[in-house]
Amino acid sequence: MPWAEPEDRWRRFGFEQEPALGAHLATSRRGYHHHGVYVGGGRVVHYSGLSGFWQCGPVEEVSLSRFVKGRPVRIIDHFESRYSPEEIVRRARSRLGEGDYRLLTNNCEHFCNWCVSGVSRSAQVEGRQQWPLRVLGVLFHA
């Protein structure tokens, strides 16, 4: 799709300019946030996961438009990364086609954190796993 000015391309996603190579992106979905790695040229590598009616999909490279599906997108800050932007992109692309999605242990957020930091983790999963313990703590310490 041609744009009148190059920066218009990024403004429609809420960015002033193109995201940095290797940026960890997140966009909202119904009840969770979906994560991907920006690999340049308007492309994102992500774990498609449960994208097809409860059928698990592979790690794939898609357009930024397809990744965000018209929803707001933001950049997740990683204040320190052990890898260069080029290495983050290489790591993301090294897993293209992988079909080992697991909601609690290998989801799209685990994938992105692994690409950026080398540590496979999901704050969404960790937060939800703590919820029952917090409820019990409130009930028994009241």
C-alpha positions in Angstrom: 0.0 0.0 0.0 1.7 3.3 -1.0 1.7 6.2 1.5 2.0 9.9 0.8 4.9 10.3 3.3 7.1 7.5 4.8 6.2 8.5 8.4 2.5 8.1 7.7 3.1 4.4 7.4 4.2 4.2 11.1 1.7 6.8 12.5 -1.2 4.5 11.6 0.3 2.0 14.1 0.8 4.7 16.7 4.5 5.1 16.1 6.3 8.3 15.2 8.8 6.3 13.2 9.7 2.8 12.3 10.2 0.5 15.4 13.8 -0.4 16.1 15.1 -3.6 14.6 14.5 -6.4 17.2 11.8 -4.4 19.1 9.5 -6.5 21.3 6.0 -5.6 20.3 2.7 -6.3 22.1 -0.8 -5.8 20.9 -4.0 -6.4 22.9 -6.3 -9.4 22.2 -9.4 -10.5 24.0 -8.2 -11.2 27.5 -4.4 -11.2 26.8 -1.6 -9.4 25.0 0.0 -10.9 21.9 3.7 -10.5 21.4 6.1 -10.4 18.4 9.6 -9.3 17.4 9.9 -6.5 14.8 12.4 -7.8 12.1 12.4 -4.7 9.8 10.6 -3.9 6.6 7.2 -3.8 8.2 7.5 -7.4 9.3 7.0 -9.2 12.6 8.0 -12.7 13.7 5.6 -14.2 16.3 4.2 -17.4 17.6 0.8 -17.7 15.9 -0.2 -20.0 18.7 -3.9 -20.4 19.2 -4.7 -18.1 16.3 -6.8 -20.6 14.3 -9.8 -21.7 16.4 -7.9 -23.6 19.1 -5.5 -25.0 16.5 -1.9 -24.2 17.4 0.1 -22.5 14.7 3.8 -22.1 14.2 6.3 -19.3 14.6 5.8 -17.2 11.4 6.8 -13.9 9.8 3.9 -11.6 8.9 3.2 -8.0 8.1 2.9 -5.6 11.0 -0.7 -5.0 9.8 -1.5 -8.7 10.1 0.2 -8.9 13.5 -1.8 -6.0 15.0 -5.1 -6.7 13.3 -6.2 -3.1 13.7 -5.6 -3.0 17.5 -3.2 -0.7 19.4 0.4 -1.9 19.5 3.2 -0.9 21.9 6.9 -1.5 22.3 7.9 -3.5 25.4 11.1 -2.0 26.9 14.0 -4.3 27.6 16.4 -2.0 29.4 19.3 -4.3 28.8 19.5 -7.0 26.1 22.3 -9.5 25.9 21.9 -9.4 22.1 22.3 -6.9 19.3 19.3 -6.0 17.3 20.6 -8.1 14.4 21.1 -11.0 16.7 17.6 -10.7 18.1 16.2 -10.8 14.5 18.4 -13.8 13.8 17.2 -15.6 16.9 13.6 -14.9 16.0 14.0 -16.1 12.4 15.9 -19.2 13.6 12.6 -20.5 15.0 10.4 -19.9 12.0 8.2 -22.9 11.4 8.5 -24.2 14.9 5.2 -25.7 16.0 5.7 -26.3 19.7 3.3 -23.7 21.2 2.3 -24.4 24.8 0.2 -21.8 26.5 1.9 -22.1 29.9 5.5 -22.8 28.9 6.1 -21.8 25.3 3.8 -19.0 24.2 4.4 -15.8 22.1 5.7 -13.9 25.2 8.1 -16.7 26.1 9.3 -16.6 22.5 9.9 -12.8 22.4 11.7 -12.7 25.8 13.9 -15.6 24.7 14.8 -13.7 21.5 15.7 -10.5 23.3 17.2 -11.8 26.6 17.8 -15.5 26.2 15.3 -16.2 29.1 12.0 -17.8 28.1 9.4 -16.3 30.4 5.9 -14.9 30.4 4.8 -12.2 32.9 1.2 -12.9 31.8 1.5 -16.6 32.8 3.4 -15.9 35.9 0.9 -13.3 37.0 -2.1 -15.6 36.4 -0.4 -18.5 38.2 0.0 -16.2 41.3 -3.7 -15.2 41.3 -5.0 -18.3 43.2 -2.3 -17.9 45.8 -3.2 -14.2 46.3 -6.9 -15.1 46.8 -6.0 -17.8 49.3 -3.7 -15.3 51.1 -6.5 -12.8 51.4 -9.0 -15.4 52.6 -6.7 -16.9 55.3 -5.0 -13.7 56.5 -8.1 -11.6 56.9 
